[in-house]
Amino acid sequence: MPFSILCTGSSGLVASDFKKLALSENIPFYGLDLHGEEESVDITNKEPVLAYINSKLNLISDKSIPILFHFAAITITGNNLTSDQIDISKKVNIDATRILLEACKQLSIPLVHISTDFVFAGGKKETPYLPDDEICPDNTIYSQTKAEAEKLVKNASKDQKVVIIRLAFPYGNFSHPKPGLARKMISWMDNNAEVKLYNDQFICPTPISYFSDCCLQIAQLISEDKLKTGQVLHCVGQTTTPYEFGSLIKEVFEKKAKLVPTSIGGGVKNLVLNTDKTEKILNIVKPHHQNSIQSLIDQC
């Protein structure tokens, strides 16, 4: 069945690529964002959210299912946030999620919530986290607020259609002002003769183009009523370490900086998300980092 996309944070690093893909497939796409769209929408205020969505529902054919993707988030990590940064993180990551859930329930619209591997940042597990593992945030605001948002979404699954997608360390979309992991590493190598990277932390950097493909497939499955409510999906890239990933960046982009493997010490060592179930559900295979990084050459 045809579907239309409503999307928060549509001007962001990842969502803007999803928007580009959807429009290239002639899928109606309506962004809810403070910046970057024709209309500015404050998703922390329920009235303008409802007004905007209702205005777009009037444009959407009765034969097309509207699906809301909630990308918007404050992604500042670490412990040294200012009081203003803490407030806006709670407002966008938690309060806006609650408002969007209420709006989607009222209007009978499925909601797809974009979450993060950082909901497991406080865990001690040494094997990959499964989609249904209990979340275990650390004491950072980002981890705590995204975990709280997940709880809201999971609780809403009792009486409305919701899906959670976890994303990790996105990279790509070089035309966007905000850098992903690959561009950050390129910048470090351009500006330093020596770059230290962890070789004992395991992560799943995610090609943004791959994540956009996953989102489109998820929307298709929702429109066909083939995804159960409350489903959690891990749409992330292959497991690697920052040092291994940086070494690929250095090789592909021919950087001269010396990479020095270092230990993360007491930091979180395992942020690996198991994707077996997700790849089976979506009938999709995650790409090799070598190929994904190589494809970014044309974006420079």
Kinemage of the C-alpha trace (Angstrom):
@kinemage 1
@onewidth
@group {chain A} dominant
@subgroup {mainchain}
@vectorlist {calphas} color= white
{ca met a 1} P 0.000 0.000 0.000
{ca pro a 2} L 1.308 3.514 -0.779
{ca phe a 3} L 2.611 5.551 2.138
{ca ser a 4} L 3.632 9.110 2.964
{ca ile a 5} L 6.355 10.228 5.355
{ca leu a 6} L 6.136 12.769 8.168
{ca cys a 7} L 9.572 13.317 9.688
{ca thr a 8} L 10.957 15.254 12.652
{ca gly a 9} L 14.501 16.599 12.479
{ca ser a 10} L 14.238 16.497 8.693
{ca ser a 11} L 17.135 18.921 8.161
{ca gly a 12} L 19.506 16.841 10.304
{ca leu a 13} L 22.501 14.789 9.180
{ca val a 14} L 20.665 11.472 8.872
{ca ala a 15} L 17.057 12.516 8.249
{ca ser a 16} L 18.013 14.824 5.371
{ca asp a 17} L 19.473 11.825 3.535
{ca phe a 18} L 16.290 9.846 4.206
{ca lys a 19} L 14.309 12.778 2.818
{ca lys a 20} L 16.435 12.811 -0.336
{ca leu a 21} L 15.881 9.082 -0.841
{ca ala a 22} L 12.125 9.267 -0.247
{ca leu a 23} L 11.666 12.145 -2.675
{ca ser a 24} L 13.774 10.340 -5.292
{ca glu a 25} L 11.254 7.492 -5.030
{ca asn a 26} L 8.346 9.963 -5.404
{ca ile a 27} L 7.188 9.307 -1.853
{ca pro a 28} L 5.429 12.342 -0.304
{ca phe a 29} L 7.633 13.704 2.485
{ca tyr a 30} L 6.738 16.364 5.059
{ca gly a 31} L 9.353 17.617 7.491
{ca leu a 32} L 8.690 18.815 11.046
{ca asp a 33} L 11.679 20.969 11.903
{ca leu a 34} L 12.527 24.361 13.359
{ca his a 35} L 14.902 24.998 10.457
{ca gly a 36} L 15.346 23.865 6.883
{ca glu a 37} L 11.690 23.464 5.908
{ca glu a 38} L 9.153 25.880 4.431
{ca glu a 39} L 7.242 25.847 7.716
{ca ser a 40} L 8.908 25.914 11.134
{ca val a 41} L 7.435 23.435 13.620
{ca asp a 42} L 8.268 23.277 17.331
{ca ile a 43} L 7.866 19.597 18.205
{ca thr a 44} L 8.025 20.377 21.935
{ca asn a 45} L 4.609 22.057 21.651
{ca lys a 46} L 1.628 19.810 20.944
{ca glu a 47} L -0.661 22.399 19.338
{ca pro a 48} L 1.607 23.303 16.396
{ca val a 49} L 2.485 19.624 15.953
{ca leu a 50} L -1.183 18.680 15.607
{ca ala a 51} L -1.903 21.676 13.393
{ca tyr a 52} L 0.969 20.860 11.036
{ca ile a 53} L 0.193 17.152 10.798
{ca asn a 54} L -3.503 17.819 10.205
{ca ser a 55} L -2.649 20.284 7.434
{ca lys a 56} L -0.546 17.615 5.711
{ca leu a 57} L -3.131 14.880 6.215
{ca asn a 58} L -5.452 17.003 4.095
{ca leu a 59} L -2.903 16.690 1.272
{ca ile a 60} L -2.333 12.964 1.649
{ca ser a 61} L -4.514 10.640 -0.405
{ca asp a 62} L -6.926 8.374 1.442
{ca lys a 63} L -5.105 5.511 -0.279
{ca ser a 64} L -1.735 6.498 1.242
{ca ile a 65} L -0.767 5.599 4.816
{ca pro a 66} L 0.962 8.424 6.751
{ca ile a 67} L 3.926 7.269 8.876
{ca leu a 68} L 5.822 9.543 11.267
{ca phe a 69} L 9.580 9.048 11.675
{ca his a 70} L 10.921 10.722 14.818
{ca phe a 71} L 14.576 11.549 14.065
{ca ala a 72} L 14.899 14.777 16.049
{ca ala a 73} L 17.211 14.524 19.054
{ca ile a 74} L 19.834 16.429 20.976
{ca thr a 75} L 22.897 14.204 20.632
{ca ile a 76} L 25.439 15.967 22.842
{ca thr a 77} L 27.403 13.250 24.618
{ca gly a 78} L 29.662 13.375 27.664
{ca asn a 79} L 29.183 14.681 31.194
{ca asn a 80} L 30.119 18.339 30.818
{ca leu a 81} L 26.824 19.742 29.573
{ca thr a 82} L 25.653 23.203 30.566
{ca ser a 83} L 22.305 23.611 32.322
{ca asp a 84} L 20.815 24.914 29.057
{ca gln a 85} L 22.090 21.869 27.175
{ca ile a 86} L 20.612 19.577 29.801
{ca asp a 87} L 17.249 21.346 29.612
{ca ile a 88} L 17.019 21.227 25.814
{ca ser a 89} L 18.116 17.569 25.793
{ca lys a 90} L 15.273 16.645 28.130
{ca lys a 91} L 12.814 18.803 26.220
{ca val a 92} L 13.588 17.388 22.772
{ca asn a 93} L 14.550 13.822 23.626
{ca ile a 94} L 11.828 13.123 26.198
{ca asp a 95} L 9.062 15.745 26.140
{ca ala a 96} L 8.839 15.932 22.340
{ca thr a 97} L 8.703 12.142 22.118
{ca arg a 98} L 5.756 12.130 24.525
{ca ile a 99} L 3.990 14.859 22.533
{ca leu a 100} L 4.518 13.062 19.221
{ca leu a 101} L 3.234 9.797 20.666
{ca glu a 102} L 0.104 11.557 21.896
{ca ala a 103} L -0.417 13.249 18.529
{ca cys a 104} L 0.093 10.025 16.587
{ca lys a 105} L -2.296 8.153 18.863
{ca gln a 106} L -4.923 10.863 18.451
{ca leu a 107} L -4.563 10.788 14.656
{ca ser a 108} L -4.007 7.006 14.317
{ca ile a 109} L -0.582 7.421 12.706
{ca pro a 110} L 2.212 4.841 13.154
{ca leu a 111} L 5.336 6.288 14.800
{ca val a 112} L 8.893 5.112 14.116
{ca his a 113} L 11.264 6.276 16.845
{ca ile a 114} L 14.977 6.617 16.057
{ca ser a 115} L 17.040 5.595 19.071
{ca thr a 116} L 20.698 4.844 19.711
{ca asp a 117} L 23.237 2.252 20.811
{ca phe a 118} L 23.925 4.566 23.764
{ca val a 119} L 20.893 3.157 25.595
{ca phe a 120} L 23.338 0.333 26.435
{ca ala a 121} L 26.225 2.612 27.456
{ca gly a 122} L 25.978 1.536 31.090
{ca gly a 123} L 25.959 -2.168 30.332
{ca lys a 124} L 28.591 -4.767 31.147
{ca lys a 125} L 27.633 -7.329 28.516
{ca glu a 126} L 30.557 -8.630 26.442
{ca thr a 127} L 28.491 -10.016 23.560
{ca pro a 128} L 26.331 -8.027 21.092
{ca tyr a 129} L 23.146 -6.536 22.513
{ca leu a 130} L 19.936 -8.060 21.183
{ca pro a 131} L 16.949 -5.877 20.224
{ca asp a 132} L 14.942 -7.122 23.202
{ca asp a 133} L 17.721 -6.864 25.806
{ca glu a 134} L 16.898 -4.623 28.752
{ca ile a 135} L 18.360 -1.175 28.177
{ca cys a 136} L 21.052 0.004 30.582
{ca pro a 137} L 22.014 3.674 30.111
{ca asp a 138} L 25.020 5.244 31.772
{ca asn a 139} L 24.879 8.505 33.760
{ca thr a 140} L 25.206 10.861 30.773
{ca ile a 141} L 22.255 13.045 29.799
{ca tyr a 142} L 22.213 11.733 26.225
{ca ser a 143} L 22.091 8.085 27.293
{ca gln a 144} L 19.544 8.775 30.047
{ca thr a 145} L 17.174 10.847 27.907
{ca lys a 146} L 17.230 8.479 24.946
{ca ala a 147} L 16.583 5.555 27.291
{ca glu a 148} L 13.645 7.412 28.828
{ca ala a 149} L 12.278 8.122 25.343
{ca glu a 150} L 12.484 4.426 24.480
{ca lys a 151} L 10.505 3.593 27.603
{ca leu a 152} L 7.772 6.001 26.528
{ca val a 153} L 7.594 4.429 23.081
{ca lys a 154} L 7.566 0.867 24.402
{ca asn a 155} L 4.816 1.735 26.866
{ca ala a 156} L 2.782 3.294 24.039
{ca ser a 157} L 2.980 0.033 22.081
{ca lys a 158} L 0.169 -1.300 24.264
{ca asp a 159} L -2.417 0.696 22.353
{ca gln a 160} L -0.817 2.263 19.261
{ca lys a 161} L 1.473 1.327 16.370
{ca val a 162} L 5.113 2.112 17.188
{ca val a 163} L 8.506 0.820 16.052
{ca ile a 164} L 11.973 1.572 17.465
{ca ile a 165} L 15.103 1.698 15.297
{ca arg a 166} L 18.509 1.914 16.953
{ca leu a 167} L 21.278 3.729 15.081
{ca ala a 168} L 24.991 3.988 15.896
{ca phe a 169} L 27.784 6.371 14.861
{ca pro a 170} L 26.328 7.498 11.496
{ca tyr a 171} L 28.734 8.442 8.717
{ca gly a 172} L 28.330 9.778 5.200
{ca asn a 173} L 26.180 12.566 3.700
{ca phe a 174} L 29.273 14.782 3.369
{ca ser a 175} L 27.250 17.693 1.953
{ca his a 176} L 25.585 18.259 5.335
{ca pro a 177} L 27.064 20.915 7.683
{ca lys a 178} L 27.168 18.479 10.613
{ca pro a 179} L 29.973 15.917 10.359
{ca gly a 180} L 29.397 12.228 10.940
{ca leu a 181} L 32.064 9.841 12.217
{ca ala a 182} L 34.017 9.618 8.948
{ca arg a 183} L 34.251 13.380 8.448
{ca lys a 184} L 35.260 13.876 12.082
{ca met a 185} L 38.130 11.443 11.640
{ca ile a 186} L 39.191 13.058 8.365
{ca ser a 187} L 39.260 16.428 10.141
{ca trp a 188} L 41.344 15.016 12.999
{ca met a 189} L 43.834 13.590 10.515
{ca asp a 190} L 43.976 16.839 8.541
{ca asn a 191} L 44.696 18.900 11.640
{ca asn a 192} L 46.984 16.628 13.647
{ca ala a 193} L 50.197 14.776 12.871
{ca glu a 194} L 49.164 12.064 15.316
{ca val a 195} L 45.659 10.819 16.116
{ca lys a 196} L 44.877 8.499 19.030
{ca leu a 197} L 41.988 6.084 18.506
{ca tyr a 198} L 40.594 3.373 20.771
{ca asn a 199} L 41.487 -0.171 19.788
{ca asp a 200} L 39.562 -1.866 22.601
{ca gln a 201} L 36.121 -0.326 22.119
{ca phe a 202} L 33.731 -2.167 19.800
{ca ile a 203} L 31.184 -0.122 17.867
{ca cys a 204} L 28.954 -0.368 14.787
{ca pro a 205} L 29.458 2.743 12.611
{ca thr a 206} L 26.502 3.054 10.252
{ca pro a 207} L 26.549 4.264 6.635
{ca ile a 208} L 23.806 6.874 6.455
{ca ser a 209} L 22.722 5.719 2.997
{ca tyr a 210} L 22.233 2.199 4.384
{ca phe a 211} L 20.169 3.544 7.280
{ca ser a 212} L 17.962 5.478 4.851
{ca asp a 213} L 17.390 2.283 2.875
{ca cys a 214} L 16.393 0.520 6.102
{ca cys a 215} L 13.925 3.285 6.987
{ca leu a 216} L 12.284 3.077 3.583
{ca gln a 217} L 11.956 -0.692 3.892
{ca ile a 218} L 10.479 -0.297 7.389
{ca ala a 219} L 7.915 2.184 6.073
{ca gln a 220} L 6.975 -0.286 3.346
{ca leu a 221} L 6.497 -3.102 5.865
{ca ile a 222} L 4.394 -0.862 8.123
{ca ser a 223} L 2.195 0.121 5.175
{ca glu a 224} L 1.665 -3.594 4.482
{ca asp a 225} L 0.983 -4.283 8.184
{ca lys a 226} L 3.963 -6.664 8.345
{ca leu a 227} L 5.693 -5.210 11.419
{ca lys a 228} L 4.295 -5.833 14.875
{ca thr a 229} L 3.858 -2.875 17.193
{ca gly a 230} L 6.694 -2.441 19.663
{ca gln a 231} L 9.198 -4.039 17.266
{ca val a 232} L 12.809 -3.014 17.960
{ca leu a 233} L 15.231 -3.079 15.018
{ca his a 234} L 19.015 -2.655 14.937
{ca cys a 235} L 19.937 -0.842 11.710
{ca val a 236} L 23.681 -0.443 12.197
{ca gly a 237} L 26.906 -1.202 10.350
{ca gln a 238} L 29.525 -3.876 10.836
{ca thr a 239} L 31.386 -4.252 14.118
{ca thr a 240} L 34.768 -2.560 14.295
{ca thr a 241} L 36.917 -0.443 16.606
{ca pro a 242} L 37.563 3.284 16.218
{ca tyr a 243} L 41.184 2.412 15.397
{ca glu a 244} L 40.233 -0.086 12.683
{ca phe a 245} L 37.659 2.303 11.236
{ca gly a 246} L 40.139 5.178 11.323
{ca ser a 247} L 42.717 3.018 9.556
{ca leu a 248} L 40.249 2.480 6.696
{ca ile a 249} L 39.601 6.232 6.535
{ca lys a 250} L 43.355 6.894 6.430
{ca glu a 251} L 43.851 4.351 3.645
{ca val a 252} L 40.924 5.363 1.436
{ca phe a 253} L 41.436 9.120 1.805
{ca glu a 254} L 45.248 8.823 1.723
{ca lys a 255} L 45.840 10.752 4.943
{ca lys a 256} L 49.364 11.140 6.306
{ca ala a 257} L 48.597 11.429 10.027
{ca lys a 258} L 49.970 8.679 12.241
{ca leu a 259} L 47.255 6.651 13.982
{ca val a 260} L 48.060 5.521 17.503
{ca pro a 261} L 46.004 2.718 19.091
{ca thr a 262} L 45.013 3.538 22.645
{ca ser a 263} L 42.802 2.106 25.382
{ca ile a 264} L 39.439 3.508 26.415
{ca gly a 265} L 40.290 2.564 29.986
{ca gly a 266} L 37.181 2.588 32.142
{ca gly a 267} L 34.926 3.778 29.322
{ca val a 268} L 32.226 1.679 27.691
{ca lys a 269} L 33.923 -1.042 25.638
{ca asn a 270} L 30.966 -2.809 24.055
{ca leu a 271} L 28.358 -0.928 22.028
{ca val a 272} L 27.796 -3.712 19.528
{ca leu a 273} L 24.201 -4.296 18.405
{ca asn a 274} L 23.176 -7.691 17.056
{ca thr a 275} L 21.512 -7.264 13.644
{ca asp a 276} L 20.595 -10.866 12.759
{ca lys a 277} L 16.884 -10.456 13.470
{ca thr a 278} L 16.696 -7.067 11.762
{ca glu a 279} L 18.449 -8.217 8.581
{ca lys a 280} L 16.042 -11.152 8.348
{ca ile a 281} L 12.947 -8.993 8.878
{ca leu a 282} L 14.058 -6.324 6.403
{ca asn a 283} L 15.660 -8.774 3.958
{ca ile a 284} L 18.683 -6.503 3.818
{ca val a 285} L 22.431 -7.046 4.303
{ca lys a 286} L 24.649 -4.400 5.880
{ca pro a 287} L 27.510 -3.254 3.633
{ca his a 288} L 31.240 -3.600 4.272
{ca his a 289} L 32.862 -0.447 5.678
{ca gln a 290} L 35.564 -0.588 2.988
{ca asn a 291} L 32.927 -0.243 0.253
{ca ser a 292} L 30.898 2.378 2.119
{ca ile a 293} L 33.932 4.538 2.857
{ca gln a 294} L 35.182 4.184 -0.720
{ca ser a 295} L 31.831 5.457 -1.989
{ca leu a 296} L 32.316 8.677 -0.003
{ca ile a 297} L 35.257 9.747 -2.180
{ca asp a 298} L 32.829 11.178 -4.738
{ca gln a 299} L 31.231 13.353 -2.022
{ca cys a 300} L 34.468 15.228 -1.305
